[in-house]
Amino acid sequence: MPHELDVYSYWTLAVFIVGYIFIIFEHKLAINKATSALLMAVGCWGLQFADLSREVWNNEHLLYHIARVSQVIIFLLGALTIVETIHA
């Protein structure tokens, strides 16, 4: 089943391609890979949330992924606390 892309999807794709080109030509452009990747990520996320027709979908998926990442961070903090307690 084909899926039609909207204007925001095309702009997100363009931002991704430009960011990837900046990463590829890092030495010639004298721009750090991390800088290019962060700017690309901010641009893509900004375009994702600029589309107000997907507001409910964006919020549901954002909350889901924040919950998953939070579980990992809390687990790692607990593990690090145990390791530091045993090490001390």
N, C-alpha and C positions, 0 to 999 in steps of 0.2 A: 504494500500500500504506500504510494508516494506521499511524502509530507512536504507541503509548501513552506518555504522559508519567508519570514517577514523581514521588514527593513532592519530591525534590530539584529536579527540573525546574520544578515549580510554585513552589517557594520562590525559585529563581533568577530566574524570570520576575517574581515579586513584588518582589524586591530591585531588579531592573532598572527596573521601572515606577516604584517609589518614588524611586529615584535620578534617573530622567529627570524626574520631577515637581519634584524639588529643583533640577535644572538649569534647568528652564523658569521657575520662580518664584524665581530667584536674588535679585533685588532686593527682593522682598517678604519673603523669609526671611533676608536678610542673610548668606547663605552663598555662598562663592566656588564657581564652577563646577568648578574643579580639585579642590577638596576633596570635593565631591559625587561627581565622577567617580572619584576614587581610592577613596573609601569604597565606592562601588558595585562597582568592579572587585574590590576585596579581598573583599567579600561574595560576589560571584558565583564567584570562584575558590575561596574557602573552601568554598562549598556544592558546587562541582564535585568537590573532592577529599575531601569528607566522605562521599561515597557510596562505601563500600568495595567494593561489588559491581562497580564499574568501575575498580578499581585498576590492572589490567594495561593496559587501554585508555588510562587517563589517563597512565600513565608512558610508554607508547610515543609518544603524541602530544606530550606535554610535551618529551621528548627530541628529537623531530623538529623541533619549533618552536624549541627552544633552539639546535639546530644551525644552523637557517636564520638566526636572528637573529645568532648568533655570526659567521657568514660575512660578513654585512653590516658588523658592527662592525669586524672585522679588516680588511676592505677599506677602510673609511673611515679607520681609523687609519693604514694604509699610505699612502693617498692624502694625508692630512694631513701625514704625515712627509715625503713627497716635495715637497709644496708648500712646507713650511717650510724644507726644505733648499735648494730653489731660491731662495726668497725671501731667505735669509740670505746 
